[in-house]
Amino acid sequence: QVQLVESGGGLVQAGGSLRLSCAASGSIFTINTMGWYRQAPGNQRELVAAILSGGSTNYADSVKGRFTISRDNAKNTVYLQMNSLKPEDTAVYYCNVRGTTIYKPFNAWGQGTLVTVSS
């Protein structure tokens, strides 16, 4: 089993910054993709940013230039630095990690952390 523990959400004013963290633990053999998704009330869950094992990154157009995803492979941890936050960034943010255990592939999700941006 693979577990994800997220931290770093909270309430911030527009223009402010937050940093989310997500640590993976358990029977991990390899980690391929680490990413962050978000879901606002009434909306579908959407990809915010992802980072591959080699360091390549992918961002939603709405966050390009404001958010930065990074990972620490030694700690099996992914981060999301969010700057210049806007009210429309308000959502529950979910960490997603995909890789393999010694037995099979896994696709794990965090419990979600709420980010609220006030205007």
N, C-alpha and C positions, 0 to 999 in steps of 0.2 A: 504494500500500500504506500501511496505517496500523499503527504499532507502539505498544505500550503498555509502559511500564516501571514496575513497582511497587516500592515500598520501604516499610520500617517495621515489618515483622513481627518476631516474636521471642517470648521467654519472659518471662512476667510473673506475679506472684502475684495471687491473687484480690483484688479491690478496687483493683487498679492500673489504669494507663492506657497506651494505645498510640495512635499516630497513623500511619495508613497514607496513602501518597501514590501517585498514578498519573498519569504524564505521557504524553500522546498526542503523537505526531509523525508526519510523513509528508504525504501528499497530501490534507490536510484542507481542505475548503471550509467546511462547517458542522458543528457538534456539537450534537446535540439532547439526548439522554439520557446521563447519566453515572451509573454505579452500582457497587455492590459486592455480590457474591454470596459465599456461603461453602459449603463442603462438608466435613462431618465424616466420619470413617471409617464406612462402612456406611450413610450417609445420602445423599439426593439433594441436588444443589446447590439452594440457596435464596436468594432475594433478601434482602439485609440492608437496603439503603437505596438510593434513587435520587434524582437531582436533575435537573430539566428545565432547559432553557436559560433560562427565565424565572425560575428560582429555586425553583419549587415542589418540595417534597420528599415522599418516601414512605418509611416505615419498617416493618420487620417488627415485630409486636407485642412480640416477645421483646427487642427492643433499644430500644424507645421510652423516652425519658427518660435513656438512658445513652449512646447513640451520636449523633453529629452529622455529617452529610454536608455538604460545602461544595465549591465549585468556583471556580477562578480562570480565567476565560475567556481572559484575555490570555496565560496560560501553558498553556492546554489541559490543565489539571491538576485532578484531583478528589482530595479528602481525606476520610478517615474518622477522626474523633476518637472513640476508644472509651474510655469511663470506667466505673468500677465493674465491671470485667470479672469474669466468672464462669467457672468451669471448663467449663460447657456452651458457652461462646463459642469453645472450642478448635476450630479448623478451618483449612483452607486457604482464604484469602480471595482472590477473583478480582475484578479490575477489569473493567468492561464499558463500552464507549463506542460509541454509535450516532450516525451522522450521515451526511454525504455528502461524497464527493470531487467533483471537477468532472465526473466521468463517471457515478458511480453511488452508491447508498447503501452504507454499510459497517456492520458489526457486529463490533467487535474485542474480543478478550479478552486480558487480561494472563496472565503465566505462573503466577501464583499466589504468595502469600506465606503462610508458616505462622505462625499465632498459637497459642501454647500458654499456657493459663492454669492455673497450679498451685494446688491447694487448700491 
